[in-house]
Amino acid sequence: MLLSERLKGKVAVVTGTGSGIGQGCALMFARHGAQVMGCDINAAAAQATVGQARQQGISIDSCHPCDLTDAAQVEKLMGRTAERFGGIDVLVNAGAFGAFGFIEQLDHLRDWKRTLSGELDVVFLVASRRGLICASEGAARSSTSPVPTRMSRIRSPARSRIARGRAVCWQ
Ligand SMILES: NC(=O)c1ccc[n+]([C@@H]2O[C@H](COP(=O)([O-])OP(=O)(O)OC[C@H]3O[C@@H](n4cnc5c(N)ncnc54)[C@H](O)[C@@H]3O)[C@@H](O)[C@H]2O)c1
């Protein structure tokens, strides 16, 4: 159900919409009128979120399966978003993989290396691509990962446009 139109006209890319934070953000943004493009490596989970939105009388677009550690797949996600909505106002980096355990029990490749890529590449690839198609002033980006995304550290063609708007960064 549409709760308000406070995000009407805003385009949000939300990663990891198959579960958790990404799913919650995507549904909430759509409930407040945003146009949402979601994605997840888990196609069934992402599709279930699309269905959940439909059942609630709101709409979420989704690009899945999309592995955010793969630059070509990120390119496809952002290209489809640009084609569908023309630009992006909000980016939520919630899609991520992290292996948790005692360090002596972690395998270097299976756990450690995969976590580095699953937490860092997934943000870098999307955020660095996003700068090229930032839609409007007042754009915001959000990250649940430890990757620094403060405006002072962003060097993209969109930086000055973002800085002039009411940019917000969450980490
Ligand atoms: N839940 C918390 O309290 C919390 C707090 C701080 C930070 N975080 C971080 O936020 C992120 C998301 O947390 P969550 O609780 O929503 O996790 P989650 O596991 O519920 O959701 C993550 C989603 O990302 C997807 N995903 C994983 N790797 C992907 C990839 N390579 N490409 C595309 N999609 C991928 C998964 O399929 C899953 O649907 C994690 O990095 C987590 O460490 C979570």
Ligand as a Chemical Component Dictionary entry (heavy atoms), coordinates in Angstrom:
data_LIG
# 
_chem_comp.id                   LIG 
_chem_comp.type                 NON-POLYMER 
_chem_comp.pdbx_formal_charge   0 
_chem_comp.three_letter_code    LIG 
# 
loop_
_chem_comp_atom.comp_id 
_chem_comp_atom.atom_id 
_chem_comp_atom.alt_atom_id 
_chem_comp_atom.type_symbol 
_chem_comp_atom.charge 
_chem_comp_atom.model_Cartn_x 
_chem_comp_atom.model_Cartn_y 
_chem_comp_atom.model_Cartn_z 
_chem_comp_atom.pdbx_ordinal 
LIG N1  N1  N 0  21.782 -6.929  9.759  1  
LIG C1  C1  C 0  22.524 -6.092  10.484 2  
LIG O1  O1  O 0  22.260 -5.809  11.671 3  
LIG C2  C2  C 0  23.714 -5.396  9.857  4  
LIG C3  C3  C 0  24.335 -4.374  10.563 5  
LIG C4  C4  C 0  25.418 -3.695  9.949  6  
LIG C5  C5  C 0  25.847 -4.083  8.692  7  
LIG N2  N2  N 1  25.224 -5.105  8.069  8  
LIG C6  C6  C 0  25.721 -5.458  6.762  9  
LIG O2  O2  O 0  24.719 -5.112  5.817  10 
LIG C7  C7  C 0  24.734 -6.042  4.747  11 
LIG C8  C8  C 0  23.362 -6.626  4.542  12 
LIG O3  O3  O 0  22.892 -7.149  5.767  13 
LIG P1  P1  P 0  21.589 -8.034  5.809  14 
LIG O4  O4  O 0  21.340 -8.334  7.251  15 
LIG O5  O5  O -1 20.500 -7.387  5.020  16 
LIG O6  O6  O 0  22.114 -9.343  5.079  17 
LIG P2  P2  P 0  21.286 -10.467 4.298  18 
LIG O7  O7  O 0  22.212 -11.625 4.208  19 
LIG O8  O8  O 0  19.927 -10.673 4.902  20 
LIG O9  O9  O 0  21.067 -9.839  2.851  21 
LIG C9  C9  C 0  22.104 -9.709  1.940  22 
LIG C10 C10 C 0  21.544 -9.967  0.549  23 
LIG O10 O10 O 0  22.609 -9.711  -0.369 24 
LIG C11 C11 C 0  22.599 -10.729 -1.341 25 
LIG N3  N3  N 0  23.938 -10.881 -1.877 26 
LIG C12 C12 C 0  25.034 -11.434 -1.297 27 
LIG N4  N4  N 0  26.082 -11.388 -2.106 28 
LIG C13 C13 C 0  25.655 -10.800 -3.271 29 
LIG C14 C14 C 0  26.284 -10.491 -4.503 30 
LIG N5  N5  N 0  27.564 -10.785 -4.735 31 
LIG N6  N6  N 0  25.553 -9.894  -5.470 32 
LIG C15 C15 C 0  24.239 -9.603  -5.262 33 
LIG N7  N7  N 0  23.600 -9.882  -4.114 34 
LIG C16 C16 C 0  24.292 -10.476 -3.124 35 
LIG C17 C17 C 0  22.130 -11.996 -0.604 36 
LIG O11 O11 O 0  21.616 -12.962 -1.509 37 
LIG C18 C18 C 0  21.089 -11.408 0.333  38 
LIG O12 O12 O 0  19.791 -11.425 -0.242 39 
LIG C19 C19 C 0  25.801 -7.077  5.120  40 
LIG O13 O13 O 0  27.032 -6.666  4.546  41 
LIG C20 C20 C 0  25.928 -6.949  6.604  42 
LIG O14 O14 O 0  27.197 -7.359  7.062  43 
LIG C21 C21 C 0  24.161 -5.741  8.601  44 
# 
loop_
_chem_comp_bond.comp_id 
_chem_comp_bond.atom_id_1 
_chem_comp_bond.atom_id_2 
_chem_comp_bond.value_order 
_chem_comp_bond.pdbx_ordinal 
LIG N1  C1  SING 1  
LIG C1  O1  DOUB 2  
LIG C1  C2  SING 3  
LIG C2  C3  SING 4  
LIG C2  C21 DOUB 5  
LIG C3  C4  DOUB 6  
LIG C4  C5  SING 7  
LIG C5  N2  DOUB 8  
LIG N2  C6  SING 9  
LIG N2  C21 SING 10 
LIG C6  O2  SING 11 
LIG C6  C20 SING 12 
LIG O2  C7  SING 13 
LIG C7  C8  SING 14 
LIG C7  C19 SING 15 
LIG C8  O3  SING 16 
LIG O3  P1  SING 17 
LIG P1  O4  DOUB 18 
LIG P1  O5  SING 19 
LIG P1  O6  SING 20 
LIG O6  P2  SING 21 
LIG P2  O7  DOUB 22 
LIG P2  O8  SING 23 
LIG P2  O9  SING 24 
LIG O9  C9  SING 25 
LIG C9  C10 SING 26 
LIG C10 O10 SING 27 
LIG C10 C18 SING 28 
LIG O10 C11 SING 29 
LIG C11 N3  SING 30 
LIG C11 C17 SING 31 
LIG N3  C12 SING 32 
LIG N3  C16 SING 33 
LIG C12 N4  DOUB 34 
LIG N4  C13 SING 35 
LIG C13 C14 SING 36 
LIG C13 C16 DOUB 37 
LIG C14 N5  SING 38 
LIG C14 N6  DOUB 39 
LIG N6  C15 SING 40 
LIG C15 N7  DOUB 41 
LIG N7  C16 SING 42 
LIG C17 O11 SING 43 
LIG C17 C18 SING 44 
LIG C18 O12 SING 45 
LIG C19 O13 SING 46 
LIG C19 C20 SING 47 
LIG C20 O14 SING 48 
# 
